[in-house]
Each structure stands twice: as structure tokens, then as C-alpha cells.
Amino acid sequence: MIRLNIEWEQVRYLASMLINVNVGKKAQMVQPDKLFPLPQDVYLERGKPRSTKEQFEAFKARVDAIDAEKGKG
């Protein structure tokens, strides 16, 4: 079942590439998920933030700590 979904994703991606190569303006370009719906599209969660502000701040603190550690050595 998963393999079939992946094959349909490939078909949709290739179709969008063929369409986008032949458009005149960039505004006419089509995203693959806009061509035709697939059952796995419900899991895309478009427009939803990927992380919260607190998660971002925690990640930034970890990166800054690693950078400071590298700066010492």
C-alpha cells in the first residue's frame, strides 16, 4: 500500500514538472499537491506551524551553547 502511494506521488510530481516547464509565467506554476488529491494528502498539515515559539527558543539556546563550546576550543 505504501509503495503504491509513493508511486502516485512520483506520477504527480513528474506531471507538475512537465506542466511547470511549459508555463509562461512563474505565477502559473502548479504545486504537485494542487494537481489532483491523493489519500495521503490529509497528513500534509499545510499552514500549520512546525514548532512552537518555546520549542524554537529551546533549540536556539542549544545551538548557541554548542557555538560557545566550539569557540572555547
C-alpha positions in Angstrom: 0.0 0.0 0.0 2.8 2.4 0.9 4.6 1.6 -2.3 1.5 2.4 -4.3 1.2 5.8 -2.6 4.8 6.6 -3.3 4.3 5.7 -7.0 1.3 8.0 -7.2 3.4 10.8 -5.6 6.0 10.3 -8.2 3.4 10.5 -11.0 2.0 13.7 -9.6 5.5 15.2 -9.1 6.5 14.4 -12.7 3.2 15.7 -14.1 3.7 19.0 -12.2 7.3 19.2 -13.6 6.0 18.8 -17.1 3.3 21.5 -16.6 5.7 23.9 -14.9 8.4 23.6 -17.7 5.8 24.8 -20.2 4.3 27.8 -18.4 4.9 31.3 -19.5 4.9 33.0 -16.1 6.0 31.9 -12.7 2.6 32.7 -11.2 1.1 30.0 -13.5 3.3 27.2 -11.9 1.4 24.4 -10.2 2.4 22.6 -7.0 2.2 18.8 -7.1 -0.5 18.6 -4.4 -2.7 21.0 -6.3 -2.9 18.8 -9.4 -5.1 16.1 -8.0 -5.8 14.9 -4.5 -4.3 11.7 -3.1 -5.5 9.9 0.1 -2.2 10.7 1.9 -2.8 14.5 1.4 -4.7 14.7 4.6 -1.5 14.1 6.5 0.3 17.1 5.0 -1.0 19.7 7.5 -0.4 22.7 5.3 -0.3 26.1 7.0 0.3 24.6 10.5 3.4 25.9 12.3 6.0 23.2 12.6 7.1 24.2 16.0 6.0 26.5 18.8 7.9 29.6 19.9 9.1 27.8 23.1 10.5 24.9 21.1 12.3 27.3 18.8 13.8 29.2 21.8 14.9 25.9 23.4 16.6 24.9 20.1 18.2 28.3 19.7 19.7 28.0 23.2 21.1 24.6 22.4 22.7 25.9 19.2 24.1 28.9 21.0 25.6 26.6 23.7 27.2 24.5 21.1 28.6 27.5 19.3 30.0 28.9 22.6 31.6 25.5 23.3 33.3 25.4 19.9 34.5 29.0 20.3 36.4 28.0 23.5 38.3 25.1 22.0 
